[in-house]
Amino acid sequence: MSSPLTRAAGPIALVSGLVFAAVDVARLLAADRSLDRIEMMRQAPFQVTNALYWVAFIPLTLALVSVYFRFANRAGGLGAVAFCFALAGTLDMAGNMWFDGFAGPWITDVAPGAILAGGSGMLAVGALSSYILFALGWMFFGIAGWRSGMFPAWIGVAFVVAGLLGYNAGLPPYGIPIGLVMAALGWWIIRTGAPAVAASDPAIDGRTASAPPEA
């Protein structure tokens, strides 16, 4: 599949991954743990970096889409399911981070007791779904991407580890691993060229199509 998005999958993944990791580093630095929770959440650097973290989910999602469609012909059914799983988890977590970045500061000002009370009911269900789907989605993407030959085993293993750590991606620094692995995938695509296997390419016949690409 050829399009500007798929042809630029390497640079998109590299830049978006670095941006995602850098914003989470900024969140970590902006969180003044010497303050109580409410006061920390009222600090401008904390609010700005939290809002930027949601923004960073946009290029991360675009990177996932561009990488998948670059290799869609070799991904197979397993890769397609894993892509959908990772996309759903990323969008779910992005919604969670939008709430933290934009609704959180307002709630802190008008109803700080709601922050201290913690989540319950449907709010807790929604939050837990984002943690679980984000973690499992990226872990599954790593396994399926390696097994279907989208990328090398070391990248697949790195996505599994990053996904596992990503269960806590709502808090810094646990989003950093996902960003760094996505950046590494982009670097690998740029370095190797890593073209998609065309549907009409005879190389897709037999064992060649299912063999993982060389590192």
NORJOFEN-V149903 format. One record per pair of residues at least 12 apart in sequence whose C-alpha atoms are under 8 Angstrom apart, sorted by the first residue. I is the first residue (numbers start at 1). J is the second residue. Records with the same first field share a line. If there is no record, write none. Layout:
I = J ; J
//
This chain:
1 = 69 ; 70 ; 71 ; 72 ; 73 ; 196 ; 198
2 = 70
5 = 66
6 = 66 ; 67 ; 69 ; 70
7 = 70
8 = 66
9 = 63 ; 66 ; 67 ; 70 ; 186 ; 189
10 = 67 ; 185 ; 186 ; 187 ; 188 ; 189 ; 190
11 = 186 ; 187 ; 190
12 = 59 ; 62 ; 63 ; 66 ; 186
13 = 60 ; 63 ; 64 ; 67 ; 182 ; 183 ; 185 ; 186 ; 187
14 = 182 ; 183 ; 184 ; 185 ; 186 ; 187
15 = 183 ; 186
16 = 56 ; 59 ; 60 ; 63 ; 179 ; 182 ; 183
17 = 60 ; 178 ; 179 ; 180 ; 181 ; 182 ; 183
18 = 179 ; 180 ; 183
19 = 56 ; 179
20 = 53 ; 56 ; 57 ; 60 ; 175 ; 176 ; 179
21 = 175 ; 176 ; 177 ; 178 ; 179 ; 180
22 = 176
23 = 49 ; 52 ; 53 ; 56
24 = 49 ; 53 ; 172 ; 173 ; 174 ; 175 ; 176
25 = 172 ; 173 ; 176
26 = 49
27 = 46 ; 49 ; 50 ; 53 ; 172 ; 173
28 = 172 ; 173
30 = 45 ; 46 ; 49
31 = 46
38 = 108 ; 112 ; 115
41 = 105 ; 108
42 = 105 ; 108 ; 109
47 = 101 ; 105
48 = 101
50 = 97 ; 100 ; 101
51 = 97 ; 98 ; 100 ; 101 ; 102
52 = 101
53 = 97 ; 101
54 = 94 ; 95 ; 97 ; 98 ; 101
57 = 90 ; 94
60 = 179
61 = 87 ; 90 ; 91
63 = 182
64 = 83 ; 87
65 = 87
68 = 83
70 = 195 ; 196
71 = 150 ; 195 ; 196 ; 197
72 = 196
73 = 196 ; 197 ; 198 ; 199
74 = 148 ; 149 ; 150 ; 196 ; 197 ; 204 ; 209 ; 210
75 = 144 ; 145 ; 148 ; 149 ; 150
76 = 148
78 = 144 ; 148
79 = 141 ; 144 ; 145 ; 148
82 = 137 ; 140 ; 141 ; 144 ; 145
83 = 137 ; 141
85 = 133 ; 136 ; 137 ; 138 ; 140 ; 141
86 = 133 ; 134 ; 136 ; 137 ; 138 ; 140 ; 141
87 = 137
88 = 133 ; 134 ; 137
89 = 130 ; 131 ; 132 ; 133 ; 134 ; 135 ; 136 ; 137 ; 138
90 = 130 ; 133 ; 134 ; 137
92 = 129 ; 130 ; 133 ; 134
93 = 130 ; 131 ; 134 ; 170
96 = 127 ; 130 ; 170
97 = 170
131 = 166 ; 167 ; 168 ; 169 ; 170
132 = 167
134 = 163 ; 166 ; 167
135 = 163 ; 164 ; 165 ; 166 ; 167
136 = 163 ; 164
137 = 163
138 = 159 ; 160 ; 162 ; 163
139 = 159 ; 160 ; 161 ; 162 ; 163 ; 164
140 = 160
141 = 156 ; 159 ; 160
142 = 155 ; 156 ; 157 ; 158 ; 159 ; 160
143 = 156 ; 157 ; 159 ; 160
144 = 156
146 = 212
147 = 210 ; 212
148 = 210 ; 211 ; 212
149 = 209 ; 210 ; 211 ; 212 ; 213
150 = 212 ; 213
151 = 185 ; 212 ; 213 ; 215
152 = 212 ; 213 ; 214 ; 215
153 = 212
155 = 181 ; 184 ; 185
158 = 181
159 = 178 ; 181
162 = 177 ; 178 ; 181
163 = 178
165 = 177
166 = 178
188 = 215
//
